[in-house]
Amino acid sequence: AQTMNQLVAGLVERGLVERRRHHTHGRILTLHLTKAGEAALADALAVAAVEEERMLNGFSSRERQQLLGYLERCVETLGPP
């Protein structure tokens, strides 16, 4: 919990997220992306897509499907956190 609070505080300080009071429960705070946060997320997703394509460049379509299947099995095996 302490580590998560520090991560969130850093995002708030950088202007990427903001805390808002819950509309029915005044003691609950919710997190929302700011415009800057949305832009940073879009940039990160674009970089990730380029790197993913670069990483998979040497795989055939069939090999990509096999890899995806293996990764999905890994996730299923791990189960919920």
Secondary structure as the mmCIF struct_conf table of DSSP 4:
data_model
#
loop_
_struct_conf.conf_type_id
_struct_conf.id
_struct_conf.beg_label_comp_id
_struct_conf.beg_label_asym_id
_struct_conf.beg_label_seq_id
_struct_conf.end_label_comp_id
_struct_conf.end_label_asym_id
_struct_conf.end_label_seq_id
HELX_RH_AL_P HELX_RH_AL_P1 GLN A 2 GLU A 13
TURN_TY1_P TURN_TY1_P1 ARG A 14 GLY A 15
BEND BEND1 LEU A 16 LEU A 16
STRN STRN1 VAL A 17 ARG A 21
BEND BEND2 HIS A 23 THR A 24
TURN_TY1_P TURN_TY1_P2 GLY A 26 ARG A 27
STRN STRN2 LEU A 29 LEU A 33
HELX_RH_AL_P HELX_RH_AL_P2 LYS A 35 LEU A 56
TURN_TY1_P TURN_TY1_P3 ASN A 57 GLY A 58
BEND BEND3 PHE A 59 PHE A 59
HELX_RH_AL_P HELX_RH_AL_P3 SER A 61 LEU A 78
#
